[in-house]
Amino acid sequence: MAKKNTLQFKRYASLCFLTLQSSCLVLLLRYSRMERQQGVPLYIASTAVVFAETLKTMVCLACIYRDCRKWTTFTKVLSSEVFDNWVEVKRMMIPSGLYAVQNNLLFIALSNLEAVTFQISYQLKILSTALFSVSLLGTRLSRNRWFSLVLLMIGVILVQLPTTSSAPSAESSGLERPFIGLVAVSLACLSSGFAGCYFEKMIRSGTTSMWIRNLQLGIPALLFSLIAMVLSDGKAIMRGGLFQGYDTLTWMVILNQALSGLLVSMVVKHAGNILKSFANSLSIIISSLISFYLFGFQPSPLFTIGSFLVIGATLLYSRA
């Protein structure tokens, strides 16, 4: 009975944390990318991605050390599974590069889209994941799942239609380019779907622990992120420094993004993908309410209908 209660606690605790984390990440990232006071620069997004990947790698190393319990065992595991196993590390470079691109795309998307619009549009990753799952993993989808994917597409299209509300949102910065944001979130969905299915195929094909796989994934992702930072923002960093525009909010975004993958792993392990979908749907509702009260976001009737279609499609897909 005690063991069952412990499992129940872990299940619902991980769900609550994921729901809060998903809502907070989108809202914090969006707010951190809004136009600030004149003369105060925004932080460079690529540097935040690098620091988030660094933190993820450190957490993975800490968890591997916890499992090994001895320093000698820890160094042997790292040597055999990472430094002397470049074949596996090279195989992980494809999803690593895609995840690095995806993380940068999320910052671009949330710099140009309202938080709720982004979060609903980002559910298109369900569609891309399903399509890549069929093509890469040989998964067969039921009619209900195909129907839910059609509903998802319709819902996202309705959300992206021009709003009929004449009042501007308080969270709009005036520097937004919605088309750029939509392209960024669409590319992020594609990269998320392919990288996720590729990573799942890698996990299925071996017995390597999840933390080792995450480390094999994280090290190349960190290198790709560093390269992207230097190529895209090297001159800006030389002029203003690596930490230009950084404040407490920026570090909260970095911490939140670094922990997101770990929370998803916990939910999948203790609660499963179905309950994870419920958490994602609930986070959309929470983000909508907070955006309405704090940012003055005013959804149009089409936006509201599209939101319900996306949430319903997400739940239908997970239960089919």
Secondary structure, DSSP 8 states (H G I E B T S, - for coil): -HHHHHHHHHHHHHHHHHHHHHHHHHHHHHHHTS--STT-----HHHHHHHHHHHHHHHHHHHHHHHH-SHHHHHHHHIIIIIT-HHHHHHTHHHHHHHHHHHHHHHHHHHHS-HHHHHHHGGGHHHHHHHHHHHHH-----HHHHHHHHHHHHHHHHHHS-----S--TT--S---HHHHHHHHHHHHHHHHHHHHHHHHHHHT----HHHHHHHHHHHHHHHHHHHHHHHHHHHHHHH-TTTT--HHHHHHHHHHHHHHHHHHHHHHHT-HHHHHHHHHHHHHHHHHHHHHHS-----HHHHHHHHHHHHHHHHHHH-
